[in-house]
Structure formats: structure tokens, C-alpha cells
């Protein structure tokens, strides 16, 4: 699918802090944080936490502030405390930036994970950065999870979505639009009612524009982009300004 470079039309106002969609018949809530909530299953979904990414860069000589894991987990705490009820959390892969990231977690971050995974059903979907994210912090590791009308996996499968309802991460989608002469850029959800790709939830993550063929090529028609601002979501009915 080719995404237009023309200014996009808004379907929701810039003041909306969450937005409801239907994906293969399931009612889902997109959060301005970048998280996804499935009320019928009391399930919170996040993608691409990339915990301990900064410490990985430190080992390569790039001295980034080493607080990304704490910031990411603090944001996740806000979601867990503000959404009721949450009984299950699904992390869509690349939760840890590399296979040794868990060993570099600070004690407070490790205790955070242990506390929440013992309190909730916690699913770690395997990613390309963390193909085996098992650790003392608990939770269950799966390649993918099928639940009713939805399937959760790290990376969207090319080609048509069999039976619809695919939820994934991996690409860190972002979008840009022009509003009143100003260019607004931010992470974004992108979906077409059958397939949904979540933005990266991690504090230290880049992004790939939704117009890139790696993302745009996964969708055929009826695509909608949900651009995240600091306090609001703007749902776009048409093209993305790259």
C-alpha cells in the first residue's frame, strides 16, 4: 500500500487521550502512552521495552544516561495503576535489548519485575533482540499467543493475515503530520481492522516512519494511523507526511 504525502484528515480531536478500535471483532483501547488495553480480557499489551539499552551502548563506548529501564518501568507502572482491571500483561518481544540485559538490570528494576510478574499473568513474547527472555523475574515465554479473535506476536507476518486479528510490535512505527504550519512527529499505532502494529513503549527507542515500505507494505487498504502526542491521540484518515 502507498501512503499519500498529502495532509491527513483528522478522525479524532487532538484532545483525545485514548481511542477505541475494533480488530477482528475485538474492542481494543489505544492509550496515549503507546500501550494497548483489551477490556474483555483485562489485558494490557506493550511492545519493545528494550530494557537496558543504554547499558548496552555503554559497553560499546557510547555513554548514554543509564536510566532508560527505570523510566520505562515507571511509565508501565502508571498504566498498571491507572487502568482497571488488569489481570494479564503481554510484552510483544524485544522487552530486553540483548540476551545479557537481564543481568545488567539494577536491583530495583529486578524487584519491580519480580513483584508484578508474581501478581499478574505476565507473558513475554520472544523477540529478535531477546529470543529467550526467561529469567528469575518470572513470567511465561511464548513465541506467540492466540486468544479468541486475536494473535499476539513480535513481528507482523508478511502477506494476508489469516483469520485477521494480528497484534505485533517490532517496527517502532512513527508518523509526522503538519498542523497549522507546524510539523508534528511522534510514535504511532497503525491498523486496518485486521492487523495492528504498536509503537515502541521503551524510553530509549527510535522509530520507523509508517510510510516506509517495511510497514506500508503490510497493509492493503483502509489503513488508519493513530499519532501519539504528549497528552493526546490524533487518528488520521489518510496519508502521512514523512
BAFI-3210 file (N, C-alpha, C; in Angstrom, 3 decimals, decimal comma, padded with zeros to 6 digits):
// residues 242
n [1|2|3|4|5|6|7|8|9|10|11|12|13|14|15|16|17|18|19|20|21|22|23|24|25|26|27|28|29|30|31|32|33|34|35|36|37|38|39|40|41|42|43|44|45|46|47|48|49|50|51|52|53|54|55|56|57|58|59|60|61|62|63|64|65|66|67|68|69|70|71|72|73|74|75|76|77|78|79|80|81|82|83|84|85|86|87|88|89|90|91|92|93|94|95|96|97|98|99|100|101|102|103|104|105|106|107|108|109|110|111|112|113|114|115|116|117|118|119|120|121|122|123|124|125|126|127|128|129|130|131|132|133|134|135|136|137|138|139|140|141|142|143|144|145|146|147|148|149|150|151|152|153|154|155|156|157|158|159|160|161|162|163|164|165|166|167|168|169|170|171|172|173|174|175|176|177|178|179|180|181|182|183|184|185|186|187|188|189|190|191|192|193|194|195|196|197|198|199|200|201|202|203|204|205|206|207|208|209|210|211|212|213|214|215|216|217|218|219|220|221|222|223|224|225|226|227|228|229|230|231|232|233|234|235|236|237|238|239|240|241|242]
n.u [000,839|000,505|001,220|-000,210|001,312|-000,067|-001,655|-003,115|-006,460|-008,291|-009,750|-010,280|-010,219|-007,415|-007,376|-008,055|-007,300|-007,274|-008,218|-010,725|-010,852|-011,844|-010,690|-010,713|-013,206|-012,758|-012,921|-010,768|-008,543|-006,618|-003,898|-002,593|-000,076|001,109|000,542|-001,677|-005,007|-007,116|-010,201|-012,110|-010,592|-009,168|-006,538|-003,348|-001,211|002,059|004,810|008,182|010,062|012,802|014,621|017,461|018,910|020,540|022,709|023,786|024,756|026,692|028,629|029,638|030,977|029,457|028,235|025,429|022,758|022,078|019,382|017,194|015,754|014,546|012,909|011,220|009,922|008,686|006,791|005,279|004,316|002,559|000,544|-000,381|-001,414|-003,372|-005,227|-008,050|-009,833|-006,580|-005,444|-003,724|-000,627|000,882|003,902|005,282|007,713|011,275|011,650|013,839|016,981|019,136|020,611|021,933|020,890|019,140|020,878|022,094|020,261|019,265|019,036|016,572|014,954|014,843|013,529|011,096|010,090|009,885|007,944|005,608|005,263|004,677|002,259|000,507|-000,725|001,784|003,098|005,809|006,538|008,682|011,348|013,364|015,611|015,592|015,389|015,001|013,691|013,621|013,941|014,910|013,011|010,494|007,283|005,820|007,152|006,597|006,376|004,320|000,990|-002,259|-005,514|-008,801|-010,228|-007,788|-004,244|-001,094|002,097|005,650|006,632|004,936|003,472|004,323|002,233|-001,253|-003,338|-004,161|-007,368|-007,456|-006,906|-004,255|-001,746|001,080|004,555|007,767|008,510|008,567|006,750|006,324|004,992|004,372|002,846|001,436|000,240|-001,461|000,726|002,864|005,116|004,369|005,639|005,723|005,508|003,422|000,382|-000,602|-003,119|-005,594|-007,995|-007,700|-005,063|-002,716|-000,139|001,945|003,393|006,789|007,277|009,355|011,661|013,962|014,065|014,136|012,475|010,489|009,253|005,795|005,295|007,351|008,352|008,634|006,741|004,407|003,990|002,752|000,090|-003,033|-005,468|-007,692|-006,234|-005,383|-003,793|-002,660|-001,590|000,580|000,615|001,937|-000,086|-002,293|-004,135|-004,149|-006,165|-005,743|-007,137|-006,089|-003,238|000,245|002,539|005,800]
n.v [-001,191|002,252|005,109|008,282|011,509|013,730|016,250|014,927|013,947|014,531|012,133|011,926|014,255|016,314|016,306|013,887|011,325|008,617|006,008|004,087|001,058|-001,470|-004,714|-007,330|-007,923|-007,660|-005,396|-002,825|-000,645|002,078|003,594|006,771|006,542|004,632|002,077|-000,777|-001,692|-004,376|-004,661|-006,768|-008,970|-008,092|-007,202|-005,829|-004,559|-004,174|-003,058|-003,692|-002,842|-002,685|-002,900|-001,927|-000,846|001,438|000,690|-001,272|000,228|001,641|-000,319|-000,377|001,932|004,219|006,717|006,909|008,296|006,257|005,476|004,450|002,023|002,299|004,517|003,496|001,405|002,889|004,312|002,160|001,306|003,422|002,925|000,401|001,053|002,911|001,794|-000,181|-003,252|-004,857|-007,931|-009,425|-009,143|-008,568|-008,644|-007,686|-008,800|-008,093|-007,049|-006,953|-005,505|-006,996|-010,313|-010,388|-008,420|-008,715|-009,465|-007,088|-005,472|-003,081|-003,538|-002,505|-002,415|-005,102|-006,117|-004,829|-006,094|-008,730|-008,419|-007,571|-009,628|-011,738|-011,029|-010,690|-012,344|-012,820|-012,402|-013,013|-012,373|-013,808|-012,038|-010,580|-009,376|-010,502|-013,550|-015,508|-014,691|-015,596|-015,557|-014,926|-013,150|-013,979|-014,817|-015,978|-017,429|-017,149|-017,978|-016,963|-015,858|-016,995|-015,910|-016,199|-014,002|-012,876|-012,778|-012,625|-011,511|-011,007|-009,813|-008,656|-010,842|-011,255|-010,810|-011,792|-011,604|-014,404|-015,212|-012,803|-010,227|-009,757|-008,751|-006,862|-005,791|-004,571|-002,856|-000,232|001,982|005,304|008,588|011,572|014,746|017,769|020,519|023,471|024,679|023,666|020,999|017,938|015,237|011,855|008,771|006,039|004,146|001,782|000,528|-001,625|-002,735|-005,440|-005,988|-004,844|-002,715|-001,909|001,037|001,500|001,019|001,528|003,756|004,551|004,423|004,361|005,100|003,985|005,387|005,299|005,307|003,939|001,246|-001,201|-001,176|-000,020|-001,814|-003,954|-003,502|-003,255|-001,781|000,733|001,653|003,062|005,556|006,246|008,814|009,651|012,158|014,280|014,355|013,448|011,706|011,574|010,535|009,556|009,843|009,516|010,094|010,209|012,604|012,370]
n.w [000,000|-000,776|000,975|001,129|000,580|001,158|003,243|006,188|007,090|010,080|012,209|014,876|017,639|018,678|021,394|022,487|024,756|024,645|022,394|020,894|019,071|016,680|016,223|014,239|015,344|018,064|020,771|021,358|023,169|022,444|023,953|024,990|025,951|024,422|025,005|024,802|025,533|026,292|027,119|027,450|028,100|030,209|029,745|029,323|026,861|025,655|023,627|022,659|024,850|025,323|027,516|029,396|027,269|027,185|028,832|027,260|025,139|026,546|026,927|024,431|024,244|023,931|025,722|027,207|029,209|031,997|032,635|031,359|031,682|034,212|033,692|031,699|033,098|035,069|033,580|032,727|035,169|035,758|033,860|034,718|037,171|036,583|034,858|035,094|035,290|035,400|034,587|033,147|031,426|028,341|026,760|023,801|022,721|022,233|024,739|026,347|025,635|024,739|024,957|027,372|028,877|031,067|033,119|033,636|034,794|037,220|040,797|041,838|039,579|038,894|041,150|040,801|038,468|039,414|041,402|039,984|038,078|039,716|040,659|038,534|035,547|033,355|030,210|028,190|024,983|022,644|021,109|018,426|019,530|022,023|022,105|024,024|026,686|029,345|032,925|036,378|037,088|036,451|034,885|031,720|028,796|025,337|021,843|020,296|021,007|020,950|021,326|021,370|019,054|018,392|017,661|019,125|018,421|017,893|015,449|012,587|010,215|006,849|003,956|003,658|006,587|008,217|009,089|010,423|012,993|014,050|016,305|016,887|017,282|017,002|014,706|015,625|014,908|013,643|012,989|011,052|010,795|009,417|011,081|011,179|009,974|011,369|011,926|013,246|014,996|016,030|017,952|016,783|016,459|013,983|011,901|010,318|010,906|010,754|011,218|013,576|014,545|017,170|018,713|019,904|023,365|025,039|026,717|025,439|022,452|018,911|015,790|012,979|010,061|009,212|006,517|005,376|003,263|004,614|006,619|005,423|003,349|004,521|004,682|002,972|002,371|003,743|005,883|009,044|010,912|014,131|015,742|018,359|020,753|023,377|025,279|023,965|021,349|017,869|015,335|012,052|008,845|006,370|004,321|005,367|006,375|005,713]
ca.u [000,000|001,240|000,636|-000,159|002,070|-000,940|-002,057|-004,099|-007,680|-008,427|-010,980|-010,486|-009,577|-006,106|-007,512|-008,402|-006,185|-007,316|-009,078|-011,206|-010,915|-012,208|-009,730|-011,289|-014,334|-012,380|-012,881|-009,476|-008,339|-005,267|-003,566|-001,635|001,244|001,608|000,050|-002,957|-005,813|-008,200|-011,061|-012,793|-009,651|-008,412|-005,171|-002,542|-000,205|003,093|005,784|009,538|010,543|014,257|015,252|018,934|019,523|021,622|023,885|024,370|025,543|027,862|029,648|030,198|031,658|028,528|027,841|024,071|022,254|021,707|018,126|016,086|014,919|013,724|011,879|010,247|009,130|007,839|005,652|004,447|003,632|001,424|-000,528|-000,913|-002,162|-004,468|-006,198|-008,684|-008,820|-005,575|-005,116|-002,695|000,232|001,587|005,002|005,364|009,065|012,305|011,482|015,218|017,684|020,012|020,489|022,555|020,289|018,592|021,959|022,516|019,193|019,506|018,238|015,203|014,212|014,613|012,480|009,846|009,607|009,503|006,693|004,466|005,039|004,079|000,911|-000,294|-000,300|002,724|003,548|006,916|006,651|010,076|011,655|014,654|016,654|015,543|014,677|014,709|013,709|013,373|014,833|014,392|011,927|009,214|006,507|005,811|007,724|005,910|006,679|003,145|-000,156|-003,566|-006,593|-010,028|-010,088|-006,511|-002,968|-000,059|003,436|006,593|006,702|003,843|003,793|004,062|001,095|-002,529|-003,467|-005,122|-008,424|-007,407|-006,662|-002,840|-001,218|002,531|005,395|008,996|008,915|008,595|006,181|006,141|004,354|004,515|001,814|001,529|-000,948|-001,282|002,063|003,895|005,285|004,281|006,171|005,633|005,199|002,071|-000,236|-001,111|-004,011|-006,589|-009,111|-007,277|-003,681|-002,357|001,256|002,090|004,648|007,683|006,951|010,593|012,050|015,111|013,825|013,906|011,228|010,455|008,065|004,775|005,322|008,424|007,782|008,622|005,469|003,298|003,773|001,974|-001,314|-003,573|-006,417|-008,392|-005,281|-005,526|-002,634|-003,046|-000,380|000,608|001,239|002,273|-001,290|-003,435|-004,013|-004,835|-006,369|-005,680|-007,938|-005,401|-001,798|001,183|003,632|007,021]
ca.v [000,000|003,509|006,138|009,585|012,564|014,874|016,440|013,932|014,424|014,003|011,454|012,215|015,501|016,230|016,268|012,541|010,652|007,232|005,834|002,711|000,488|-002,877|-005,517|-008,659|-008,063|-007,377|-003,987|-002,502|000,759|002,594|004,546|007,787|006,077|003,639|000,769|-001,241|-002,360|-005,227|-004,742|-008,058|-009,935|-007,401|-007,417|-004,689|-005,009|-003,190|-003,588|-003,155|-002,093|-002,538|-002,650|-001,899|-000,441|002,393|-000,019|-001,951|001,237|001,927|-001,342|-000,083|003,218|005,333|006,989|007,428|008,259|004,853|005,443|004,115|000,947|002,861|005,375|002,634|000,693|003,890|004,551|000,968|001,363|004,344|002,239|-000,667|001,646|003,757|001,002|-001,191|-004,086|-005,535|-009,246|-010,035|-008,244|-009,208|-007,848|-008,214|-009,044|-007,070|-006,451|-006,734|-005,058|-008,075|-011,534|-010,168|-007,239|-009,055|-009,480|-005,710|-004,727|-002,614|-004,310|-002,017|-002,831|-006,543|-006,301|-004,376|-007,164|-009,876|-008,112|-007,530|-010,924|-012,632|-010,534|-010,746|-013,266|-011,998|-013,138|-012,457|-012,887|-013,782|-011,078|-010,811|-008,959|-011,376|-014,768|-016,339|-013,717|-016,186|-015,117|-015,049|-012,175|-014,663|-014,697|-017,098|-017,079|-017,779|-017,462|-016,167|-016,205|-016,886|-015,806|-015,816|-013,425|-012,177|-013,450|-011,690|-011,958|-009,885|-009,159|-008,968|-011,762|-010,719|-011,430|-011,609|-012,085|-015,499|-015,031|-011,455|-010,069|-009,833|-007,643|-007,035|-004,618|-004,723|-001,805|001,090|002,935|006,716|009,327|013,025|015,493|019,218|021,142|024,925|025,026|023,052|019,564|017,163|013,894|011,060|007,352|005,854|002,865|001,719|-000,642|-001,624|-003,558|-006,839|-006,022|-003,683|-002,637|-000,982|001,781|001,060|001,592|001,838|005,166|004,822|003,702|005,184|004,767|003,865|006,065|004,375|005,281|003,060|000,029|-002,320|-001,095|000,222|-002,990|-004,944|-003,111|-003,137|-000,667|001,055|001,829|004,237|005,837|006,914|009,528|009,956|013,369|014,177|014,111|013,207|010,855|012,048|009,454|010,116|009,082|009,336|009,998|010,614|013,448|011,776]
ca.w [000,000|-000,830|001,825|000,488|001,247|001,339|004,632|006,612|007,726|011,422|012,582|016,286|018,008|019,305|022,843|022,930|025,409|024,240|021,228|020,776|017,725|016,582|015,478|014,038|016,244|019,451|021,123|021,947|023,520|022,232|025,007|024,563|026,387|023,484|025,434|024,279|026,554|025,811|028,303|027,598|028,679|031,265|029,274|028,890|025,898|025,313|022,670|022,504|026,014|025,152|028,811|029,451|026,002|027,459|029,345|026,110|024,425|027,375|026,672|023,119|024,330|023,762|027,102|027,328|030,583|032,260|033,392|030,468|032,235|035,283|033,104|031,028|034,098|035,745|032,689|032,764|036,465|035,618|033,136|035,555|038,281|036,108|034,103|035,937|035,947|034,582|035,130|032,307|030,648|027,227|026,202|022,435|022,236|022,420|026,063|026,768|024,440|024,273|025,762|028,678|029,501|032,370|034,100|033,915|035,471|038,577|041,759|041,975|038,385|039,010|042,157|040,169|037,599|040,238|042,105|039,082|037,443|040,704|040,943|037,316|034,493|032,575|029,026|027,402|023,618|022,218|020,050|017,773|020,466|023,207|021,700|025,194|027,788|030,652|033,984|037,739|037,264|036,294|033,660|030,790|027,497|024,206|020,513|020,006|021,840|020,305|022,309|020,689|017,719|018,236|017,834|019,541|018,054|017,875|014,140|011,670|009,137|005,516|003,291|004,322|007,955|008,244|010,092|010,995|014,411|014,421|017,111|016,905|017,519|016,220|013,769|016,276|013,944|013,970|011,904|011,104|010,088|009,538|011,654|011,279|009,521|012,188|011,700|014,475|014,813|017,237|017,764|016,255|016,128|012,627|011,833|009,254|011,350|010,770|011,699|014,394|014,965|018,286|018,828|020,973|024,662|025,746|026,812|024,581|021,202|017,736|015,122|011,526|009,570|008,714|005,052|004,921|002,675|005,562|007,329|004,499|002,530|005,265|004,663|001,622|002,261|004,979|006,970|009,907|011,755|015,371|016,136|019,781|021,254|024,799|026,072|023,090|020,174|016,668|014,377|010,706|007,885|005,081|004,221|006,392|005,903|006,235]
c.u [000,871|000,515|000,849|000,698|001,228|-001,321|-003,205|-005,309|-007,828|-009,773|-011,300|-009,748|-008,239|-006,182|-007,813|-007,173|-006,184|-008,320|-009,450|-011,256|-011,479|-011,179|-010,277|-012,405|-014,034|-012,329|-011,609|-009,368|-006,870|-005,006|-002,516|-000,214|001,906|001,220|-001,304|-003,695|-006,946|-009,147|-011,681|-011,906|-008,845|-006,909|-004,537|-001,415|000,770|004,110|007,137|009,955|012,037|014,941|016,769|019,573|020,702|022,873|024,554|025,241|026,791|028,979|030,323|030,880|030,780|027,866|026,491|023,642|021,651|020,385|016,937|015,180|014,001|012,602|010,799|009,345|008,249|006,608|004,704|003,685|002,411|000,257|-001,182|-001,759|-003,392|-005,544|-006,747|-009,761|-007,789|-005,224|-003,987|-001,936|000,917|002,635|005,392|006,790|009,966|012,062|012,838|016,048|018,631|019,932|021,085|021,910|019,741|019,643|022,409|021,427|019,618|018,609|016,799|014,353|013,895|013,497|011,123|009,264|009,124|008,166|005,496|004,207|004,472|002,625|-000,033|000,153|000,540|003,304|004,668|006,879|008,119|010,265|012,983|015,822|016,726|014,775|014,339|014,751|013,381|014,382|014,176|013,237|010,556|008,519|006,651|006,324|007,003|006,417|005,546|002,012|-001,431|-004,632|-007,840|-009,756|-008,720|-005,330|-001,921|001,296|004,347|006,537|005,562|004,321|003,422|002,924|-000,176|-002,528|-004,541|-006,094|-008,370|-006,969|-005,222|-002,408|000,279|003,233|006,525|009,435|009,048|007,971|006,067|005,523|004,588|003,405|002,095|000,191|-000,653|000,160|003,192|003,925|005,299|004,713|006,044|005,424|003,741|001,671|-000,619|-001,918|-004,988|-007,816|-008,802|-005,897|-003,385|-000,890|001,373|003,380|005,514|007,311|008,200|010,971|013,160|014,985|013,628|012,596|011,396|009,159|007,089|004,727|006,446|007,820|007,727|007,338|004,313|002,969|002,967|000,476|-001,778|-004,503|-007,053|-007,489|-005,563|-004,288|-003,086|-001,780|-000,461|001,305|001,577|001,058|-002,495|-003,075|-004,780|-004,941|-006,531|-006,399|-007,204|-003,916|-001,018|002,242|004,907|008,051]
c.v [001,236|004,528|007,506|010,561|013,815|015,021|015,512|014,592|013,753|013,320|011,668|013,507|015,275|016,166|014,868|011,855|009,151|007,104|004,363|002,289|-000,934|-003,591|-006,944|-008,939|-007,805|-005,868|-003,694|-001,009|001,111|003,687|005,537|007,420|005,187|002,226|000,486|-001,952|-003,117|-005,464|-006,111|-009,114|-009,324|-007,483|-006,108|-005,216|-003,866|-003,864|-002,923|-002,250|-001,789|-002,154|-002,819|-001,626|000,500|001,681|-000,840|-000,995|001,628|000,938|-001,132|001,279|004,420|005,610|007,699|007,389|006,881|004,677|005,005|003,034|001,472|003,714|004,528|001,938|001,649|004,192|003,362|000,876|002,264|003,661|001,168|-000,130|002,416|002,988|-000,090|-001,926|-004,584|-006,839|-009,924|-008,953|-009,074|-008,236|-008,467|-008,344|-007,839|-006,304|-006,125|-006,449|-006,113|-009,219|-011,386|-009,025|-007,536|-009,066|-008,077|-004,883|-004,297|-003,389|-003,828|-002,401|-004,317|-006,822|-005,889|-005,500|-008,357|-009,643|-008,184|-008,891|-011,952|-012,266|-010,718|-011,906|-012,457|-012,838|-012,360|-013,115|-012,754|-012,807|-011,393|-010,366|-009,887|-012,663|-015,701|-015,456|-014,294|-015,673|-015,269|-014,096|-012,775|-014,372|-015,932|-016,623|-017,862|-017,173|-016,565|-016,666|-015,976|-016,892|-015,310|-015,236|-012,814|-013,128|-012,380|-012,278|-010,739|-009,113|-009,612|-009,901|-011,151|-011,488|-011,185|-012,193|-013,159|-015,295|-013,685|-011,438|-010,194|-008,564|-007,864|-005,708|-004,575|-003,491|-000,421|002,160|004,345|007,396|010,814|013,667|016,980|019,766|022,624|025,326|024,415|021,546|018,853|015,738|013,126|009,600|007,176|004,382|002,918|000,424|-000,489|-002,464|-005,045|-006,998|-004,726|-003,791|-001,547|-000,189|001,186|001,774|002,043|003,298|005,528|004,006|004,703|004,789|004,713|004,480|005,077|004,321|004,403|001,766|-001,156|-002,351|-000,985|-001,009|-004,084|-004,688|-002,913|-001,939|-000,423|001,286|003,126|004,349|006,657|007,520|009,941|011,281|013,190|013,809|013,730|012,276|011,499|010,897|010,058|009,211|008,825|009,451|010,558|011,492|012,922|012,812]
c.w [000,000|000,029|001,198|001,269|001,441|002,809|004,992|007,249|009,082|011,594|014,053|016,636|018,692|020,823|023,369|023,523|025,181|023,100|021,103|019,317|017,822|015,720|015,413|015,050|017,706|019,674|021,905|022,202|023,325|023,250|024,498|024,988|025,341|023,870|024,796|025,407|025,882|026,986|028,526|028,226|029,826|030,994|028,805|028,012|025,618|024,398|022,867|023,670|025,888|026,462|028,711|028,087|026,249|027,951|028,242|025,316|025,206|027,082|025,325|023,079|024,091|025,110|027,154|028,785|030,891|032,994|032,542|031,038|033,324|034,722|032,423|032,038|034,897|034,898|032,688|034,089|036,387|034,918|034,009|036,705|037,815|035,342|035,016|035,144|034,941|035,281|034,361|031,563|029,576|026,713|024,866|021,896|022,303|023,719|026,667|025,523|023,885|025,264|027,152|029,458|030,891|033,462|034,476|034,604|036,859|039,541|041,891|040,771|038,434|040,019|041,606|039,326|038,415|040,927|041,165|038,434|038,425|040,993|039,754|036,432|033,503|031,443|028,344|026,020|023,194|021,057|019,389|018,648|021,674|022,879|022,861|026,441|029,159|031,667|035,334|038,000|036,979|034,980|032,782|029,433|026,399|022,903|020,029|020,882|021,043|021,389|021,583|019,314|017,430|018,364|018,109|019,183|017,977|016,561|013,254|010,573|007,796|004,865|004,077|005,726|007,993|009,404|010,811|012,439|014,847|015,159|017,258|017,201|016,505|015,436|014,415|015,374|014,504|012,767|012,101|010,282|010,244|010,017|011,856|010,976|010,319|011,948|013,049|014,194|016,119|016,932|017,372|016,262|014,648|012,493|010,681|009,616|011,380|011,399|012,434|014,777|016,023|018,187|019,924|022,270|025,417|025,674|025,838|023,301|020,075|017,081|013,618|011,032|008,963|007,190|004,507|004,378|003,637|006,370|006,344|003,660|003,209|005,187|003,223|001,474|003,624|006,160|007,738|010,786|012,951|015,969|017,598|020,041|022,722|025,639|025,218|021,938|019,027|015,694|012,989|009,729|006,589|005,277|005,369|005,752|006,508|006,604]
res [x|x|x|x|x|x|x|x|x|x|x|x|x|x|x|x|x|x|x|x|x|x|x|x|x|x|x|x|x|x|x|x|x|x|x|x|x|x|x|x|x|x|x|x|x|x|x|x|x|x|x|x|x|x|x|x|x|x|x|x|x|x|x|x|x|x|x|x|x|x|x|x|x|x|x|x|x|x|x|x|x|x|x|x|x|x|x|x|x|x|x|x|x|x|x|x|x|x|x|x|x|x|x|x|x|x|x|x|x|x|x|x|x|x|x|x|x|x|x|x|x|x|x|x|x|x|x|x|x|x|x|x|x|x|x|x|x|x|x|x|x|x|x|x|x|x|x|x|x|x|x|x|x|x|x|x|x|x|x|x|x|x|x|x|x|x|x|x|x|x|x|x|x|x|x|x|x|x|x|x|x|x|x|x|x|x|x|x|x|x|x|x|x|x|x|x|x|x|x|x|x|x|x|x|x|x|x|x|x|x|x|x|x|x|x|x|x|x|x|x|x|x|x|x|x|x|x|x|x|x|x|x|x|x|x|x|x|x|x|x|x|x]
***
